[in-house]
Amino acid sequence: MSLVGKLVSEVEISTPAHRFYRFFRDQIFQIPNISPKLIQKIKIQDGDWSKHGHGSFKIWNYTIDGRTEVVKERVEFDDKKLEVKVIGLEGDVFKHYKTFNGTYQFVPKGPNLTSVIFILEYEKLHDGPPYPHKYHDAMSDLAKDIESYLK
C-alpha cells in the first residue's frame, strides 16, 4: 500500500474564475460566515487581513465528520494560473499524515463558468490511516458554499 497519494476532482461553478480566485485571495476571512457548518474560525497569524497574501500563515478551526479540528497552513497564490496552494504545517491532520497540501485551481470555461480543480496531496504516517476523502470532499463543499455566496 502506497503511503503517498493524490486526490484530484473537478466541479463546475457559475462564477467567473477571476472573481472566485480573488475571493480566496482577498476575502477569505468571510468564510466562517459563508460556510459556518464547515469552518468556524480563521485566524491570521502575525499580521492582518489586509496583508494576508502569498506566504501568510493561518489557523483554521473547522468541523469534519462531526469532529472539531484545527490546522495551521501557509498559503501561496499564483495570479497567472489562478491557483491557490495551501501547505499544511501542523494540526489534527498530522496525527495521521506526514504531509498534507491542497490546491484550488480556477480554470475559465466561459464568461460566467469556471472549472474548479481540487488537488489534495498527502503522505500517510503508516498504512493504518484512511485515505483523506473527507477532507477532499470538504474542499468541494467549501467551493459550492462560496459559489452560492458570490451569486
N, CA, C and O atoms as a GROMACS GRO file, in nm:
protein
  604
    1MET      N    1   0.084  -0.118   0.000
    1MET     CA    2   0.000   0.000   0.000
    1MET      C    3   0.088   0.124   0.000
    1MET      O    4   0.181   0.136   0.081
    2SER      N    5   0.059   0.216  -0.091
    2SER     CA    6   0.137   0.339  -0.101
    2SER      C    7   0.100   0.435   0.012
    2SER      O    8  -0.017   0.450   0.046
    3LEU      N    9   0.200   0.498   0.067
    3LEU     CA   10   0.176   0.596   0.172
    3LEU      C   11   0.160   0.736   0.114
    3LEU      O   12   0.105   0.825   0.180
    4VAL      N   13   0.206   0.757  -0.009
    4VAL     CA   14   0.196   0.886  -0.075
    4VAL      C   15   0.078   0.881  -0.171
    4VAL      O   16   0.061   0.784  -0.245
    5GLY      N   17  -0.004   0.986  -0.170
    5GLY     CA   18  -0.120   0.985  -0.257
    5GLY      C   19  -0.160   1.124  -0.302
    5GLY      O   20  -0.112   1.226  -0.254
    6LYS      N   21  -0.252   1.122  -0.398
    6LYS     CA   22  -0.302   1.246  -0.455
    6LYS      C   23  -0.447   1.222  -0.495
    6LYS      O   24  -0.477   1.128  -0.569
    7LEU      N   25  -0.537   1.305  -0.447
    7LEU     CA   26  -0.677   1.301  -0.486
    7LEU      C   27  -0.704   1.424  -0.572
    7LEU      O   28  -0.667   1.536  -0.537
    8VAL      N   29  -0.770   1.402  -0.686
    8VAL     CA   30  -0.800   1.511  -0.778
    8VAL      C   31  -0.946   1.501  -0.819
    8VAL      O   32  -0.994   1.393  -0.853
    9SER      N   33  -1.015   1.613  -0.817
    9SER     CA   34  -1.152   1.617  -0.868
    9SER      C   35  -1.176   1.755  -0.928
    9SER      O   36  -1.095   1.846  -0.916
   10GLU      N   37  -1.291   1.766  -0.994
   10GLU     CA   38  -1.323   1.890  -1.063
   10GLU      C   39  -1.473   1.914  -1.052
   10GLU      O   40  -1.553   1.820  -1.059
   11VAL      N   41  -1.510   2.039  -1.036
   11VAL     CA   42  -1.651   2.076  -1.032
   11VAL      C   43  -1.666   2.207  -1.110
   11VAL      O   44  -1.578   2.293  -1.106
   12GLU      N   45  -1.777   2.222  -1.179
   12GLU     CA   46  -1.804   2.347  -1.249
   12GLU      C   47  -1.891   2.436  -1.163
   12GLU      O   48  -1.986   2.391  -1.099
   13ILE      N   49  -1.857   2.563  -1.163
   13ILE     CA   50  -1.934   2.662  -1.088
   13ILE      C   51  -1.972   2.776  -1.182
   13ILE      O   52  -1.904   2.802  -1.281
   14SER      N   53  -2.079   2.842  -1.150
   14SER     CA   54  -2.126   2.951  -1.236
   14SER      C   55  -2.084   3.086  -1.178
   14SER      O   56  -2.167   3.169  -1.143
   15THR      N   57  -1.954   3.104  -1.171
   15THR     CA   58  -1.891   3.227  -1.126
   15THR      C   59  -1.765   3.246  -1.208
   15THR      O   60  -1.694   3.148  -1.232
   16PRO      N   61  -1.734   3.367  -1.253
   16PRO     CA   62  -1.610   3.387  -1.329
   16PRO      C   63  -1.487   3.343  -1.248
   16PRO      O   64  -1.479   3.366  -1.128
   17ALA      N   65  -1.392   3.281  -1.315
   17ALA     CA   66  -1.272   3.226  -1.250
   17ALA      C   67  -1.196   3.333  -1.172
   17ALA      O   68  -1.154   3.310  -1.058
   18HIS      N   69  -1.180   3.448  -1.233
   18HIS     CA   70  -1.104   3.555  -1.168
   18HIS      C   71  -1.172   3.603  -1.041
   18HIS      O   72  -1.105   3.634  -0.943
   19ARG      N   73  -1.303   3.610  -1.042
   19ARG     CA   74  -1.379   3.654  -0.924
   19ARG      C   75  -1.365   3.552  -0.810
   19ARG      O   76  -1.348   3.588  -0.694
   20PHE      N   77  -1.373   3.425  -0.846
   20PHE     CA   78  -1.361   3.320  -0.745
   20PHE      C   79  -1.221   3.320  -0.684
   20PHE      O   80  -1.205   3.309  -0.563
   21TYR      N   81  -1.121   3.331  -0.770
   21TYR     CA   82  -0.981   3.336  -0.723
   21TYR      C   83  -0.960   3.457  -0.633
   21TYR      O   84  -0.898   3.444  -0.527
   22ARG      N   85  -1.011   3.573  -0.672
   22ARG     CA   86  -0.996   3.695  -0.592
   22ARG      C   87  -1.062   3.680  -0.455
   22ARG      O   88  -1.015   3.737  -0.356
   23PHE      N   89  -1.171   3.605  -0.449
   23PHE     CA   90  -1.233   3.581  -0.320
   23PHE      C   91  -1.133   3.511  -0.228
   23PHE      O   92  -1.114   3.552  -0.113
   24PHE      N   93  -1.068   3.406  -0.278
   24PHE     CA   94  -0.969   3.334  -0.198
   24PHE      C   95  -0.852   3.425  -0.161
   24PHE      O   96  -0.795   3.412  -0.052
   25ARG      N   97  -0.816   3.513  -0.248
   25ARG     CA   98  -0.701   3.599  -0.225
   25ARG      C   99  -0.733   3.715  -0.131
   25ARG      O  100  -0.651   3.751  -0.046
   26ASP      N  101  -0.853   3.772  -0.146
   26ASP     CA  102  -0.880   3.897  -0.075
   26ASP      C  103  -0.992   3.892   0.029
   26ASP      O  104  -1.002   3.983   0.111
   27GLN      N  105  -1.075   3.789   0.027
   27GLN     CA  106  -1.191   3.788   0.117
   27GLN      C  107  -1.205   3.658   0.195
   27GLN      O  108  -1.314   3.628   0.244
   28ILE      N  109  -1.101   3.583   0.208
   28ILE     CA  110  -1.108   3.452   0.274
   28ILE      C  111  -1.160   3.463   0.418
   28ILE      O  112  -1.218   3.367   0.470
   29PHE      N  113  -1.139   3.575   0.480
   29PHE     CA  114  -1.184   3.596   0.619
   29PHE      C  115  -1.336   3.584   0.632
   29PHE      O  116  -1.386   3.566   0.744
   30GLN      N  117  -1.411   3.592   0.521
   30GLN     CA  118  -1.556   3.583   0.525
   30GLN      C  119  -1.607   3.438   0.531
   30GLN      O  120  -1.726   3.416   0.554
   31ILE      N  121  -1.521   3.341   0.510
   31ILE     CA  122  -1.564   3.202   0.501
   31ILE      C  123  -1.644   3.154   0.622
   31ILE      O  124  -1.744   3.085   0.603
   32PRO      N  125  -1.606   3.185   0.747
   32PRO     CA  126  -1.688   3.137   0.859
   32PRO      C  127  -1.834   3.186   0.853
   32PRO      O  128  -1.923   3.119   0.906
   33ASN      N  129  -1.859   3.299   0.789
   33ASN     CA  130  -1.996   3.348   0.773
   33ASN      C  131  -2.067   3.278   0.657
   33ASN      O  132  -2.189   3.266   0.658
   34ILE      N  133  -1.991   3.234   0.559
   34ILE     CA  134  -2.046   3.172   0.439
   34ILE      C  135  -2.068   3.022   0.457
   34ILE      O  136  -2.166   2.967   0.406
   35SER      N  137  -1.979   2.958   0.528
   35SER     CA  138  -1.982   2.813   0.547
   35SER      C  139  -1.961   2.776   0.694
   35SER      O  140  -1.865   2.706   0.726
   36PRO      N  141  -2.050   2.822   0.783
   36PRO     CA  142  -2.028   2.805   0.927
   36PRO      C  143  -2.032   2.661   0.976
   36PRO      O  144  -1.972   2.629   1.079
   37LYS      N  145  -2.102   2.572   0.906
   37LYS     CA  146  -2.105   2.432   0.949
   37LYS      C  147  -1.970   2.366   0.927
   37LYS      O  148  -1.933   2.273   0.999
   38LEU      N  149  -1.896   2.413   0.828
   38LEU     CA  150  -1.765   2.356   0.796
   38LEU      C  151  -1.653   2.433   0.866
   38LEU      O  152  -1.568   2.374   0.933
   39ILE      N  153  -1.652   2.566   0.849
   39ILE     CA  154  -1.543   2.649   0.901
   39ILE      C  155  -1.598   2.742   1.008
   39ILE      O  156  -1.687   2.823   0.981
   40GLN      N  157  -1.546   2.732   1.130
   40GLN     CA  158  -1.594   2.816   1.239
   40GLN      C  159  -1.508   2.940   1.260
   40GLN      O  160  -1.559   3.043   1.304
   41LYS      N  161  -1.379   2.930   1.230
   41LYS     CA  162  -1.291   3.044   1.258
   41LYS      C  163  -1.165   3.032   1.173
   41LYS      O  164  -1.112   2.923   1.151
   42ILE      N  165  -1.118   3.147   1.126
   42ILE     CA  166  -0.988   3.156   1.059
   42ILE      C  167  -0.914   3.270   1.124
   42ILE      O  168  -0.964   3.383   1.131
   43LYS      N  169  -0.795   3.241   1.171
   43LYS     CA  170  -0.715   3.345   1.236
   43LYS      C  171  -0.584   3.359   1.159
   43LYS      O  172  -0.514   3.261   1.133
   44ILE      N  173  -0.553   3.482   1.124
   44ILE     CA  174  -0.425   3.507   1.059
   44ILE      C  175  -0.321   3.523   1.168
   44ILE      O  176  -0.345   3.588   1.269
   45GLN      N  177  -0.206   3.463   1.146
   45GLN     CA  178  -0.101   3.468   1.247
   45GLN      C  179   0.004   3.571   1.207
   45GLN      O  180   0.049   3.573   1.092
   46ASP      N  181   0.042   3.655   1.300
   46ASP     CA  182   0.146   3.755   1.278
   46ASP      C  183   0.114   3.847   1.161
   46ASP      O  184   0.196   3.861   1.070
   47GLY      N  185   0.000   3.908   1.163
   47GLY     CA  186  -0.034   4.000   1.056
   47GLY      C  187  -0.179   4.040   1.063
   47GLY      O  188  -0.247   4.017   1.163
   48ASP      N  189  -0.226   4.101   0.956
   48ASP     CA  190  -0.366   4.136   0.949
   48ASP      C  191  -0.421   4.094   0.813
   48ASP      O  192  -0.345   4.057   0.724
   49TRP      N  193  -0.551   4.100   0.798
   49TRP     CA  194  -0.616   4.050   0.678
   49TRP      C  195  -0.579   4.131   0.554
   49TRP      O  196  -0.584   4.077   0.443
   50SER      N  197  -0.542   4.256   0.570
   50SER     CA  198  -0.507   4.336   0.452
   50SER      C  199  -0.373   4.293   0.393
   50SER      O  200  -0.341   4.329   0.280
   51LYS      N  201  -0.296   4.217   0.469
   51LYS     CA  202  -0.163   4.174   0.422
   51LYS      C  203  -0.149   4.022   0.430
   51LYS      O  204  -0.040   3.973   0.458
   52HIS      N  205  -0.256   3.948   0.407
   52HIS     CA  206  -0.250   3.803   0.424
   52HIS      C  207  -0.209   3.730   0.295
   52HIS      O  208  -0.242   3.613   0.278
   53GLY      N  209  -0.140   3.796   0.208
   53GLY     CA  210  -0.106   3.740   0.078
   53GLY      C  211  -0.013   3.621   0.081
   53GLY      O  212  -0.007   3.546   0.178
   54HIS      N  213   0.058   3.607  -0.027
   54HIS     CA  214   0.148   3.495  -0.051
   54HIS      C  215   0.239   3.472   0.070
   54HIS      O  216   0.306   3.564   0.117
   55GLY      N  217   0.241   3.349   0.118
   55GLY     CA  218   0.328   3.313   0.229
   55GLY      C  219   0.271   3.336   0.367
   55GLY      O  220   0.337   3.307   0.466
   56SER      N  221   0.149   3.388   0.376
   56SER     CA  222   0.092   3.414   0.508
   56SER      C  223   0.054   3.283   0.578
   56SER      O  224   0.035   3.180   0.513
   57PHE      N  225   0.042   3.290   0.708
   57PHE     CA  226   0.006   3.174   0.790
   57PHE      C  227  -0.133   3.196   0.849
   57PHE      O  228  -0.164   3.304   0.900
   58LYS      N  229  -0.215   3.093   0.842
   58LYS     CA  230  -0.349   3.100   0.901
   58LYS      C  231  -0.376   2.975   0.983
   58LYS      O  232  -0.323   2.867   0.956
   59ILE      N  233  -0.460   2.992   1.085
   59ILE     CA  234  -0.506   2.880   1.167
   59ILE      C  235  -0.656   2.868   1.144
   59ILE      O  236  -0.732   2.963   1.166
   60TRP      N  237  -0.697   2.750   1.098
   60TRP     CA  238  -0.837   2.722   1.065
   60TRP      C  239  -0.897   2.632   1.172
   60TRP      O  240  -0.838   2.530   1.207
   61ASN      N  241  -1.015   2.669   1.224
   61ASN     CA  242  -1.095   2.583   1.311
   61ASN      C  243  -1.213   2.537   1.227
   61ASN      O  244  -1.287   2.619   1.174
   62TYR      N  245  -1.231   2.407   1.216
   62TYR     CA  246  -1.334   2.353   1.127
   62TYR      C  247  -1.394   2.227   1.188
   62TYR      O  248  -1.341   2.171   1.284
   63THR      N  249  -1.505   2.183   1.131
   63THR     CA  250  -1.571   2.061   1.175
   63THR      C  251  -1.582   1.968   1.055
   63THR      O  252  -1.625   2.008   0.947
   64ILE      N  253  -1.542   1.844   1.077
   64ILE     CA  254  -1.548   1.744   0.970
   64ILE      C  255  -1.590   1.612   1.034
   64ILE      O  256  -1.531   1.569   1.134
   65ASP      N  257  -1.690   1.548   0.976
   65ASP     CA  258  -1.746   1.425   1.034
   65ASP      C  259  -1.788   1.443   1.179
   65ASP      O  260  -1.772   1.352   1.261
   66GLY      N  261  -1.841   1.561   1.211
   66GLY     CA  262  -1.889   1.588   1.346
   66GLY      C  263  -1.781   1.615   1.449
   66GLY      O  264  -1.811   1.630   1.567
   67ARG      N  265  -1.655   1.620   1.407
   67ARG     CA  266  -1.543   1.646   1.498
   67ARG      C  267  -1.482   1.782   1.469
   67ARG      O  268  -1.462   1.817   1.352
   68THR      N  269  -1.451   1.856   1.572
   68THR     CA  270  -1.382   1.983   1.552
   68THR      C  271  -1.232   1.956   1.540
   68THR      O  272  -1.175   1.875   1.614
   69GLU      N  273  -1.170   2.026   1.446
   69GLU     CA  274  -1.027   2.011   1.423
   69GLU      C  275  -0.966   2.148   1.398
   69GLU      O  276  -1.037   2.246   1.375
   70VAL      N  277  -0.834   2.152   1.402
   70VAL     CA  278  -0.758   2.275   1.378
   70VAL      C  279  -0.643   2.239   1.285
   70VAL      O  280  -0.584   2.132   1.295
   71VAL      N  281  -0.611   2.332   1.195
   71VAL     CA  282  -0.493   2.315   1.111
   71VAL      C  283  -0.428   2.451   1.091
   71VAL      O  284  -0.496   2.553   1.075
   72LYS      N  285  -0.297   2.451   1.091
   72LYS     CA  286  -0.221   2.572   1.058
   72LYS      C  287  -0.163   2.550   0.919
   72LYS      O  288  -0.108   2.444   0.889
   73GLU      N  289  -0.177   2.653   0.835
   73GLU     CA  290  -0.131   2.640   0.697
   73GLU      C  291  -0.063   2.767   0.649
   73GLU      O  292  -0.081   2.876   0.704
   74ARG      N  293   0.015   2.750   0.544
   74ARG     CA  294   0.075   2.862   0.472
   74ARG      C  295   0.013   2.863   0.333
   74ARG      O  296  -0.006   2.757   0.273
   75VAL      N  297  -0.017   2.980   0.282
   75VAL     CA  298  -0.084   2.990   0.152
   75VAL      C  299   0.012   3.049   0.049
   75VAL      O  300   0.094   3.135   0.079
   76GLU      N  301  -0.001   3.000  -0.075
   76GLU     CA  302   0.074   3.054  -0.188
   76GLU      C  303  -0.025   3.082  -0.300
   76GLU      O  304  -0.109   2.998  -0.333
   77PHE      N  305  -0.014   3.200  -0.359
   77PHE     CA  306  -0.102   3.241  -0.468
   77PHE      C  307  -0.024   3.250  -0.598
   77PHE      O  308   0.091   3.296  -0.599
   78ASP      N  309  -0.085   3.207  -0.706
   78ASP     CA  310  -0.028   3.224  -0.840
   78ASP      C  311  -0.133   3.298  -0.922
   78ASP      O  312  -0.228   3.238  -0.972
   79ASP      N  313  -0.113   3.428  -0.936
   79ASP     CA  314  -0.210   3.513  -1.006
   79ASP      C  315  -0.224   3.478  -1.154
   79ASP      O  316  -0.331   3.495  -1.211
   80LYS      N  317  -0.118   3.430  -1.216
   80LYS     CA  318  -0.124   3.395  -1.358
   80LYS      C  319  -0.203   3.267  -1.382
   80LYS      O  320  -0.282   3.259  -1.476
   81LYS      N  321  -0.181   3.167  -1.296
   81LYS     CA  322  -0.250   3.039  -1.310
   81LYS      C  323  -0.386   3.037  -1.240
   81LYS      O  324  -0.461   2.940  -1.252
   82LEU      N  325  -0.417   3.143  -1.167
   82LEU     CA  326  -0.538   3.147  -1.082
   82LEU      C  327  -0.540   3.025  -0.991
   82LEU      O  328  -0.635   2.947  -0.990
   83GLU      N  329  -0.434   3.010  -0.915
   83GLU     CA  330  -0.415   2.891  -0.832
   83GLU      C  331  -0.383   2.931  -0.689
   83GLU      O  332  -0.305   3.023  -0.664
   84VAL      N  333  -0.444   2.860  -0.595
   84VAL     CA  334  -0.419   2.880  -0.453
   84VAL      C  335  -0.366   2.749  -0.397
   84VAL      O  336  -0.432   2.645  -0.406
   85LYS      N  337  -0.247   2.753  -0.339
   85LYS     CA  338  -0.189   2.634  -0.275
   85LYS      C  339  -0.188   2.655  -0.125
   85LYS      O  340  -0.150   2.761  -0.075
   86VAL      N  341  -0.231   2.553  -0.054
   86VAL     CA  342  -0.237   2.556   0.091
   86VAL      C  343  -0.144   2.446   0.142
   86VAL      O  344  -0.166   2.328   0.116
   87ILE      N  345  -0.040   2.486   0.212
   87ILE     CA  346   0.058   2.391   0.264
   87ILE      C  347   0.030   2.372   0.413
   87ILE      O  348   0.044   2.464   0.492
   88GLY      N  349  -0.008   2.250   0.449
   88GLY     CA  350  -0.035   2.219   0.588
   88GLY      C  351   0.094   2.217   0.669
   88GLY      O  352   0.194   2.161   0.625
   89LEU      N  353   0.091   2.277   0.788
   89LEU     CA  354   0.210   2.286   0.871
   89LEU      C  355   0.197   2.207   1.001
   89LEU      O  356   0.290   2.137   1.043
   90GLU      N  357   0.082   2.218   1.064
   90GLU     CA  358   0.059   2.145   1.189
   90GLU      C  359  -0.090   2.141   1.216
   90GLU      O  360  -0.167   2.217   1.158
   91GLY      N  361  -0.130   2.051   1.305
   91GLY     CA  362  -0.271   2.040   1.341
   91GLY      C  363  -0.317   1.896   1.344
   91GLY      O  364  -0.237   1.803   1.338
   92ASP      N  365  -0.448   1.880   1.356
   92ASP     CA  366  -0.507   1.747   1.375
   92ASP      C  367  -0.479   1.649   1.262
   92ASP      O  368  -0.460   1.530   1.288
   93VAL      N  369  -0.474   1.696   1.138
   93VAL     CA  370  -0.449   1.603   1.026
   93VAL      C  371  -0.312   1.536   1.037
   93VAL      O  372  -0.291   1.429   0.982
   94PHE      N  373  -0.221   1.600   1.108
   94PHE     CA  374  -0.086   1.545   1.120
   94PHE      C  375  -0.074   1.433   1.223
   94PHE      O  376   0.035   1.383   1.248
   95LYS      N  377  -0.187   1.395   1.281
   95LYS     CA  378  -0.190   1.274   1.363
   95LYS      C  379  -0.182   1.151   1.274
   95LYS      O  380  -0.141   1.043   1.317
   96HIS      N  381  -0.223   1.168   1.146
   96HIS     CA  382  -0.228   1.056   1.052
   96HIS      C  383  -0.143   1.076   0.927
   96HIS      O  384  -0.111   0.980   0.858
   97TYR      N  385  -0.107   1.202   0.899
   97TYR     CA  386  -0.037   1.232   0.774
   97TYR      C  387   0.092   1.308   0.800
   97TYR      O  388   0.099   1.396   0.885
   98LYS      N  389   0.194   1.271   0.724
   98LYS     CA  390   0.324   1.338   0.734
   98LYS      C  391   0.320   1.470   0.657
   98LYS      O  392   0.373   1.571   0.704
   99THR      N  393   0.258   1.469   0.539
   99THR     CA  394   0.238   1.591   0.460
   99THR      C  395   0.091   1.600   0.421
   99THR      O  396   0.023   1.498   0.406
  100PHE      N  397   0.043   1.723   0.405
  100PHE     CA  398  -0.098   1.744   0.374
  100PHE      C  399  -0.112   1.881   0.307
  100PHE      O  400  -0.110   1.984   0.374
  101ASN      N  401  -0.124   1.881   0.173
  101ASN     CA  402  -0.127   2.005   0.096
  101ASN      C  403  -0.242   2.003  -0.002
  101ASN      O  404  -0.269   1.903  -0.068
  102GLY      N  405  -0.310   2.116  -0.011
  102GLY     CA  406  -0.423   2.128  -0.103
  102GLY      C  407  -0.401   2.237  -0.206
  102GLY      O  408  -0.329   2.334  -0.182
  103THR      N  409  -0.465   2.220  -0.321
  103THR     CA  410  -0.458   2.319  -0.428
  103THR      C  411  -0.597   2.339  -0.486
  103THR      O  412  -0.670   2.244  -0.512
  104TYR      N  413  -0.632   2.466  -0.504
  104TYR     CA  414  -0.752   2.505  -0.579
  104TYR      C  415  -0.700   2.572  -0.706
  104TYR      O  416  -0.624   2.668  -0.699
  105GLN      N  417  -0.741   2.521  -0.822
  105GLN     CA  418  -0.707   2.587  -0.948
  105GLN      C  419  -0.837   2.624  -1.017
  105GLN      O  420  -0.927   2.540  -1.032
  106PHE      N  421  -0.848   2.750  -1.060
  106PHE     CA  422  -0.969   2.803  -1.121
  106PHE      C  423  -0.945   2.821  -1.270
  106PHE      O  424  -0.865   2.905  -1.311
  107VAL      N  425  -1.015   2.742  -1.352
  107VAL     CA  426  -0.995   2.741  -1.497
  107VAL      C  427  -1.117   2.802  -1.564
  107VAL      O  428  -1.227   2.746  -1.554
  108PRO      N  429  -1.101   2.916  -1.633
  108PRO     CA  430  -1.215   2.978  -1.702
  108PRO      C  431  -1.269   2.885  -1.812
  108PRO      O  432  -1.193   2.829  -1.891
  109LYS      N  433  -1.401   2.871  -1.815
  109LYS     CA  434  -1.467   2.789  -1.917
  109LYS      C  435  -1.565   2.873  -1.998
  109LYS      O  436  -1.620   2.825  -2.098
  110GLY      N  437  -1.586   2.995  -1.957
  110GLY     CA  438  -1.679   3.086  -2.023
  110GLY      C  439  -1.690   3.210  -1.940
  110GLY      O  440  -1.626   3.219  -1.835
  111PRO      N  441  -1.770   3.307  -1.983
  111PRO     CA  442  -1.780   3.433  -1.909
  111PRO      C  443  -1.823   3.415  -1.763
  111PRO      O  444  -1.773   3.485  -1.675
  112ASN      N  445  -1.915   3.324  -1.738
  112ASN     CA  446  -1.962   3.300  -1.602
  112ASN      C  447  -1.954   3.154  -1.563
  112ASN      O  448  -2.035   3.105  -1.485
  113LEU      N  449  -1.857   3.085  -1.618
  113LEU     CA  450  -1.841   2.942  -1.590
  113LEU      C  451  -1.695   2.911  -1.562
  113LEU      O  452  -1.606   2.950  -1.637
  114THR      N  453  -1.672   2.841  -1.452
  114THR     CA  454  -1.537   2.808  -1.409
  114THR      C  455  -1.530   2.661  -1.371
  114THR      O  456  -1.622   2.607  -1.310
  115SER      N  457  -1.421   2.600  -1.407
  115SER     CA  458  -1.392   2.466  -1.361
  115SER      C  459  -1.296   2.480  -1.243
  115SER      O  460  -1.187   2.534  -1.257
  116VAL      N  461  -1.338   2.430  -1.127
  116VAL     CA  462  -1.252   2.434  -1.009
  116VAL      C  463  -1.193   2.295  -0.993
  116VAL      O  464  -1.264   2.196  -0.976
  117ILE      N  465  -1.061   2.289  -0.997
  117ILE     CA  466  -0.990   2.162  -0.981
  117ILE      C  467  -0.936   2.159  -0.839
  117ILE      O  468  -0.867   2.251  -0.794
  118PHE      N  469  -0.969   2.051  -0.767
  118PHE     CA  470  -0.924   2.032  -0.629
  118PHE      C  471  -0.817   1.923  -0.628
  118PHE      O  472  -0.839   1.813  -0.679
  119ILE      N  473  -0.704   1.954  -0.572
  119ILE     CA  474  -0.596   1.856  -0.560
  119ILE      C  475  -0.558   1.849  -0.413
  119ILE      O  476  -0.532   1.951  -0.349
  120LEU      N  477  -0.554   1.729  -0.360
  120LEU     CA  478  -0.511   1.707  -0.222
  120LEU      C  479  -0.396   1.607  -0.227
  120LEU      O  480  -0.416   1.491  -0.265
  121GLU      N  481  -0.277   1.652  -0.188
  121GLU     CA  482  -0.159   1.566  -0.187
  121GLU      C  483  -0.123   1.539  -0.042
  121GLU      O  484  -0.126   1.628   0.042
  122TYR      N  485  -0.089   1.414  -0.015
  122TYR     CA  486  -0.065   1.374   0.123
  122TYR      C  487   0.035   1.259   0.129
  122TYR      O  488   0.061   1.190   0.030
  123GLU      N  489   0.088   1.240   0.247
  123GLU     CA  490   0.169   1.122   0.276
  123GLU      C  491   0.126   1.072   0.413
  123GLU      O  492   0.132   1.146   0.512
  124LYS      N  493   0.083   0.948   0.418
  124LYS     CA  494   0.040   0.888   0.545
  124LYS      C  495   0.163   0.859   0.631
  124LYS      O  496   0.273   0.839   0.580
  125LEU      N  497   0.142   0.858   0.762
  125LEU     CA  498   0.249   0.822   0.854
  125LEU      C  499   0.276   0.671   0.851
  125LEU      O  500   0.389   0.626   0.872
  126HIS      N  501   0.169   0.593   0.824
  126HIS     CA  502   0.180   0.447   0.815
  126HIS      C  503   0.058   0.396   0.740
  126HIS      O  504  -0.026   0.477   0.698
  127ASP      N  505   0.045   0.266   0.723
  127ASP     CA  506  -0.064   0.208   0.644
  127ASP      C  507  -0.203   0.223   0.708
  127ASP      O  508  -0.303   0.209   0.638
  128GLY      N  509  -0.211   0.249   0.835
  128GLY     CA  510  -0.338   0.249   0.906
  128GLY      C  511  -0.439   0.357   0.871
  128GLY      O  512  -0.557   0.326   0.855
  129PRO      N  513  -0.398   0.484   0.858
  129PRO     CA  514  -0.496   0.590   0.837
  129PRO      C  515  -0.574   0.574   0.707
  129PRO      O  516  -0.522   0.522   0.608
  130PRO      N  517  -0.699   0.620   0.707
  130PRO     CA  518  -0.779   0.613   0.585
  130PRO      C  519  -0.730   0.717   0.483
  130PRO      O  520  -0.658   0.811   0.518
  131TYR      N  521  -0.770   0.698   0.360
  131TYR     CA  522  -0.743   0.800   0.259
  131TYR      C  523  -0.823   0.924   0.298
  131TYR      O  524  -0.932   0.911   0.352
  132PRO      N  525  -0.771   1.042   0.271
  132PRO     CA  526  -0.836   1.165   0.320
  132PRO      C  527  -0.951   1.214   0.233
  132PRO      O  528  -0.959   1.334   0.203
  133HIS      N  529  -1.039   1.125   0.193
  133HIS     CA  530  -1.152   1.163   0.109
  133HIS      C  531  -1.241   1.269   0.175
  133HIS      O  532  -1.292   1.358   0.107
  134LYS      N  533  -1.260   1.260   0.307
  134LYS     CA  534  -1.348   1.355   0.374
  134LYS      C  535  -1.294   1.498   0.364
  134LYS      O  536  -1.372   1.593   0.357
  135TYR      N  537  -1.163   1.513   0.364
  135TYR     CA  538  -1.104   1.647   0.351
  135TYR      C  539  -1.116   1.696   0.206
  135TYR      O  540  -1.141   1.813   0.181
  136HIS      N  541  -1.098   1.605   0.114
  136HIS     CA  542  -1.112   1.638  -0.028
  136HIS      C  543  -1.256   1.680  -0.057
  136HIS      O  544  -1.279   1.778  -0.128
  137ASP      N  545  -1.352   1.605  -0.004
  137ASP     CA  546  -1.493   1.641  -0.020
  137ASP      C  547  -1.523   1.777   0.042
  137ASP      O  548  -1.604   1.854  -0.011
  138ALA      N  549  -1.459   1.807   0.155
  138ALA     CA  550  -1.481   1.936   0.222
  138ALA      C  551  -1.432   2.051   0.134
  138ALA      O  552  -1.493   2.158   0.134
  139MET      N  553  -1.324   2.030   0.058
  139MET     CA  554  -1.275   2.133  -0.034
  139MET      C  555  -1.384   2.166  -0.138
  139MET      O  556  -1.407   2.282  -0.169
  140SER      N  557  -1.448   2.063  -0.189
  140SER     CA  558  -1.555   2.080  -0.287
  140SER      C  559  -1.676   2.150  -0.224
  140SER      O  560  -1.733   2.242  -0.282
  141ASP      N  561  -1.715   2.106  -0.104
  141ASP     CA  562  -1.828   2.167  -0.034
  141ASP      C  563  -1.804   2.316  -0.010
  141ASP      O  564  -1.894   2.398  -0.026
  142LEU      N  565  -1.682   2.350   0.028
  142LEU     CA  566  -1.648   2.490   0.053
  142LEU      C  567  -1.662   2.572  -0.075
  142LEU      O  568  -1.716   2.683  -0.072
  143ALA      N  569  -1.615   2.518  -0.187
  143ALA     CA  570  -1.627   2.590  -0.314
  143ALA      C  571  -1.773   2.614  -0.350
  143ALA      O  572  -1.807   2.721  -0.401
  144LYS      N  573  -1.858   2.516  -0.325
  144LYS     CA  574  -2.001   2.532  -0.356
  144LYS      C  575  -2.066   2.638  -0.266
  144LYS      O  576  -2.151   2.714  -0.311
  145ASP      N  577  -2.025   2.642  -0.140
  145ASP     CA  578  -2.077   2.746  -0.049
  145ASP      C  579  -2.034   2.886  -0.095
  145ASP      O  580  -2.112   2.980  -0.091
  146ILE      N  581  -1.910   2.897  -0.139
  146ILE     CA  582  -1.860   3.026  -0.187
  146ILE      C  583  -1.932   3.065  -0.316
  146ILE      O  584  -1.967   3.182  -0.334
  147GLU      N  585  -1.953   2.969  -0.403
  147GLU     CA  586  -2.027   2.996  -0.527
  147GLU      C  587  -2.165   3.054  -0.494
  147GLU      O  588  -2.205   3.154  -0.555
  148SER      N  589  -2.236   2.995  -0.401
  148SER     CA  590  -2.369   3.045  -0.361
  148SER      C  591  -2.360   3.187  -0.309
  148SER      O  592  -2.446   3.270  -0.338
  149TYR      N  593  -2.257   3.217  -0.233
  149TYR     CA  594  -2.238   3.350  -0.177
  149TYR      C  595  -2.210   3.454  -0.286
  149TYR      O  596  -2.259   3.567  -0.279
  150LEU      N  597  -2.132   3.415  -0.386
  150LEU     CA  598  -2.091   3.509  -0.490
  150LEU      C  599  -2.198   3.536  -0.595
  150LEU      O  600  -2.185   3.630  -0.674
  151LYS      N  601  -2.304   3.456  -0.596
  151LYS     CA  602  -2.412   3.477  -0.696
  151LYS      C  603  -2.492   3.601  -0.668
  151LYS      O  604  -2.586   3.632  -0.741
   0.00000   0.00000   0.00000
